[in-house]
Amino acid sequence: MQGKKKAKRTWASAKRIKIRTVGDCLYCTKEITNDMSFIIFATKQPAHHSCYKTQTEKEQNAKRR
């Protein structure tokens, strides 16, 4: 009795992460890659999440004064 041969799972080995350039940060002008945390505005300009967070905190503090 010969059983069926198990199919090779090619999808399991295809989990390699490809690092790509997203663009330059709106605030610090450094390069952003897809493995970093970032946001993209409606104007299609990317920014680091940390840069965006510090900038909005500065703006909110300026409004309070």
Contacts in CASP RR format, 6 or more apart in sequence:
PFRMAT RR
TARGET T0000
AUTHOR 0000-0000-0000
METHOD contacts of the structure
MODEL  1
MQGKKKAKRTWASAKRIKIRTVGDCLYCTKEITNDMSFIIFATKQPAHHS
CYKTQTEKEQNAKRR
17 35 0 8 1.000
19 33 0 8 1.000
19 34 0 8 1.000
19 35 0 8 1.000
20 33 0 8 1.000
20 34 0 8 1.000
21 31 0 8 1.000
21 32 0 8 1.000
21 33 0 8 1.000
21 34 0 8 1.000
22 32 0 8 1.000
22 33 0 8 1.000
22 34 0 8 1.000
22 36 0 8 1.000
22 38 0 8 1.000
22 40 0 8 1.000
22 46 0 8 1.000
23 31 0 8 1.000
23 32 0 8 1.000
23 46 0 8 1.000
24 30 0 8 1.000
24 31 0 8 1.000
24 32 0 8 1.000
24 46 0 8 1.000
25 31 0 8 1.000
25 32 0 8 1.000
25 38 0 8 1.000
25 46 0 8 1.000
25 47 0 8 1.000
25 48 0 8 1.000
25 51 0 8 1.000
26 41 0 8 1.000
26 45 0 8 1.000
26 46 0 8 1.000
26 47 0 8 1.000
26 51 0 8 1.000
26 52 0 8 1.000
27 47 0 8 1.000
27 48 0 8 1.000
27 51 0 8 1.000
27 52 0 8 1.000
27 55 0 8 1.000
28 48 0 8 1.000
28 51 0 8 1.000
30 48 0 8 1.000
32 38 0 8 1.000
32 46 0 8 1.000
32 47 0 8 1.000
32 48 0 8 1.000
36 48 0 8 1.000
37 48 0 8 1.000
37 49 0 8 1.000
37 50 0 8 1.000
38 46 0 8 1.000
38 47 0 8 1.000
38 48 0 8 1.000
38 49 0 8 1.000
39 46 0 8 1.000
39 47 0 8 1.000
39 49 0 8 1.000
39 52 0 8 1.000
40 46 0 8 1.000
40 47 0 8 1.000
41 47 0 8 1.000
END
